[in-house]
Amino acid sequence: MENLVIEGREIPLDKEGFLRNLGDWSPQVAEALAAQENIVLTEDHWDVIRLLQDFYREFELSPAMRPLVKYIDQHLGPEKGRSIFLMQLFPPSPAKIGSKIAGLPKPTNCL
């Protein structure tokens, strides 16, 4: 995958489009990564992105799907802490695509 260029700055990506350096993440980078996935970020997306980053800071890993659903349920409530809600935001793999857009490493159990 090609690197991103944001405001004249080259952002290195790995072969799957994840950031090579977590410190390169910014909202503008998130918008560009989302666009590569044909996703337009809404407030619901940003809520999940912030929680993905919180999860990573707390547990030092990107969540798989089940822990992500549980974490979202605990912080945003049962209407958003559902697989279907997350699939609508980050198809086809919410844990993988959400982590990518949030600037996190690929969850270890994602193909």
C-alpha positions as CSV (number, residue, x, y, z in Angstrom):
1,M,0.0,0.0,0.0
2,E,1.2,3.5,-0.7
3,N,2.0,6.0,2.0
4,L,-0.4,8.8,2.8
5,V,0.5,12.4,2.1
6,I,-1.2,14.8,4.6
7,E,-0.5,18.5,4.3
8,G,2.8,17.7,2.4
9,R,4.0,15.2,5.0
10,E,4.5,11.6,4.0
11,I,2.9,9.1,6.5
12,P,4.4,5.6,6.2
13,L,1.9,2.7,6.0
14,D,2.5,-1.1,6.2
15,K,1.5,-3.4,3.3
16,E,-2.1,-3.6,4.8
17,G,-2.5,0.2,5.2
18,F,-1.9,0.4,8.9
19,L,0.3,3.2,10.3
20,R,3.9,2.1,10.8
21,N,4.3,4.8,13.5
22,L,1.4,5.3,15.9
23,G,2.6,8.8,16.6
24,D,1.7,9.8,13.0
25,W,-2.0,9.5,13.8
26,S,-4.1,12.7,13.6
27,P,-7.8,13.3,12.8
28,Q,-6.7,14.2,9.2
29,V,-4.8,10.9,9.0
30,A,-8.0,9.1,10.2
31,E,-10.1,10.8,7.6
32,A,-7.6,9.7,4.9
33,L,-7.5,6.1,6.1
34,A,-11.3,6.1,6.3
35,A,-11.6,7.4,2.7
36,Q,-9.3,4.5,1.6
37,E,-12.0,2.2,3.1
38,N,-14.8,4.2,1.5
39,I,-16.0,5.3,4.9
40,V,-17.1,8.9,5.7
41,L,-16.6,9.5,9.4
42,T,-19.6,10.5,11.5
43,E,-19.8,11.3,15.2
44,D,-20.6,7.6,15.9
45,H,-17.4,6.7,14.1
46,W,-15.4,9.2,16.2
47,D,-16.9,7.9,19.4
48,V,-15.7,4.4,18.6
49,I,-12.3,5.6,17.4
50,R,-11.8,7.4,20.7
51,L,-12.8,4.2,22.6
52,L,-10.5,2.1,20.5
53,Q,-7.6,4.4,21.4
54,D,-8.7,4.3,25.1
55,F,-8.7,0.5,25.0
56,Y,-5.3,0.5,23.4
57,R,-3.9,2.8,26.1
58,E,-5.5,0.8,28.9
59,F,-4.6,-2.7,27.7
60,E,-1.7,-2.0,25.3
61,L,-3.3,-4.0,22.4
62,S,-5.9,-3.5,19.8
63,P,-9.1,-5.3,20.7
64,A,-10.6,-8.3,18.9
65,M,-14.3,-8.1,18.1
66,R,-15.7,-9.5,21.3
67,P,-13.7,-7.3,23.7
68,L,-14.5,-4.4,21.4
69,V,-18.2,-5.0,21.6
70,K,-18.1,-5.4,25.4
71,Y,-16.0,-2.2,25.8
72,I,-18.3,-0.2,23.6
73,D,-21.3,-1.5,25.5
74,Q,-19.7,-0.5,28.8
75,H,-19.0,3.1,27.6
76,L,-21.7,3.9,25.0
77,G,-24.5,1.6,26.2
78,P,-26.2,-1.5,24.8
79,E,-27.7,0.1,21.7
80,K,-24.1,0.8,20.4
81,G,-22.4,-2.1,22.0
82,R,-23.6,-4.5,19.4
83,S,-21.8,-6.3,16.5
84,I,-24.4,-5.1,14.0
85,F,-23.9,-1.4,15.0
86,L,-20.1,-1.7,14.6
87,M,-20.4,-3.6,11.3
88,Q,-22.4,-0.7,9.9
89,L,-19.7,1.7,10.9
90,F,-16.6,-0.3,10.0
91,P,-17.4,-3.0,7.5
92,P,-16.4,-5.8,6.9
93,S,-14.3,-6.2,10.1
94,P,-15.0,-3.5,12.8
95,A,-12.0,-4.5,15.0
96,K,-9.5,-4.5,12.1
97,I,-10.9,-1.5,10.1
98,G,-11.7,0.6,13.3
99,S,-8.2,-0.1,14.6
100,K,-6.6,0.9,11.3
101,I,-8.5,4.2,11.2
102,A,-7.8,4.9,14.9
103,G,-4.0,4.6,14.1
104,L,-3.6,1.4,16.1
105,P,-1.8,-1.9,15.2
106,K,-3.8,-4.6,13.6
107,P,-5.5,-6.8,16.2
108,T,-3.4,-10.0,16.5
109,N,-6.3,-12.4,15.7
110,C,-7.4,-10.6,12.5
111,L,-6.5,-12.1,9.2
